[in-house]
Amino acid sequence: MNILWALYEEASRLETQLAQINRAIGILSGITEPKSFAKRVVSATARANMAAAQKRRWAKVKAGK
């Protein structure tokens, strides 16, 4: 049974390596790009509206207590 378990572990390790290689190939060939977190640009008016809405939500929560 130990040999079977060792084979499962080796297969898992090889699958991980293959996934990493495929990801590298994709990045180098331009097929897939790594995920980047772009900052969202929000206007001052939109920020003010979001802040006001959040204050209203918190007011409702605090009023319920």
Order of alpha helices (4+ residues) and beta strands (2+ residues): alpha-alpha
